[in-house]
């Protein structure tokens, strides 16, 4: 395909506001791309190499301005290009308006002719050569190669080449558009295309396979150990969201580290970051661990966490010091230790597991790693109390919080869906008065356990119940709270006690609901004890009016 034809189609796409029409235009482009289909499928998204490829153009803006200036003739400098960019705001617009081609005598064809039939494959071959330039003088070599390309460009070609090399294509073609266009162009089901993209991460390869081998060919595409997969991502969410949606939740610690995908085929271990960069060299202790404790072939997902000498998690910044490090890795390793916390298994023993339910992938994970300290602990439950206790423990051990996962969900690469939730910390807390309690059971029989909470009614200075809190309290705190509240007991009825309003608790919660259960007409979902507000008398506790306001703000 001529690069000029590609550029003209890109211009049509860019000018088209309707999504459906964009898909139709891209579909035609793919159908006409011929032997350049692989490259075209990437170029149209502003990508030169496949997403999983380690090859990078490594062209900074300055270098691109320099090449454009050279192609534009002696009276244009890189600074001029930069000035024009400041005005136009789009490098494509600047490139399209320079009179390129004068330098090599190609001006004879006229600046707009793109005279020498530049093809998509020729552009790609030059860009490959450019990416391969390394070492001393490589910057000059890159400028020269890019200058040579611009020199051969018509203005429309220059517009899209400039944007392509700077990663600023922006013609409105996202991954979804390409997926739909591949399905339409080659008459294959969109879900089949989607799956093939997930396992291969290679739009060009999928487009070509769809065209040449159809649905059957796409079905044959699998994960490859050593080729990174896009990471599944999480949304913010609450325990309420999780239990309402799935009935039971898989609960894990949210580690404060850096995402790491482990590939181990028995010969080599490769580690990839969340953006699929190869970070193997920076993390030798994870490589060693995997070689020793993990059964190949596998692809695992997890978090690399920095730990202190005592094994306690260190803040996120510490892992960054290790993560992309190319030099002095051995010395840094002495200072900051890195540990793997694996939480998912995408491939094991020849089986692709992306479509398996999470709990099943977790079982495979446990089966392939023979040291459980590297496997994230999992709780599957429908009990909010258990979740709260788990969270409490995670926070106490210095972790960031918890993740809630749909136990039955597939692994969806690159997707920030609602099957993985990072639990939002409580946004607001309420200061509520303790007006009752219950004696505990068993080991806790001599302590008050569950506390009845009330909000203040300003109209008549009374207190109206709003909920009970029992979670978030350690044994030690229970003893202290019992000492504090026992003197305030007004009456007892079995395990239940009535308490004089005297003590104010700060309480976190996920949501306020209207409820007939309590006098105030409201109830708290997943209330959690935060602390005793020693500084606050009951007369300063939160009012029902504030509860109403907060409830309304939740939308
Ligand atoms: P965030 O970066 O705030 O969007 O949170 C999502 C990130 O948390 C993921 O990309 C992981 O790097 C990290 N994470 C930590 N622990 C877990 C876990 N148990 N499961 C999934 N992701 C986790």
Boltz pocket constraint, residues with backbone or C-beta under 6 A from the ligand:
constraints:
  - pocket:
      binder: B
      contacts: [[A, 231], [A, 232], [A, 233], [A, 234], [A, 252], [A, 253], [A, 254], [A, 255], [A, 256], [A, 257], [A, 258], [A, 259], [A, 274], [A, 302], [A, 303], [A, 343], [A, 376], [A, 403], [A, 422]]
      max_distance: 6.0
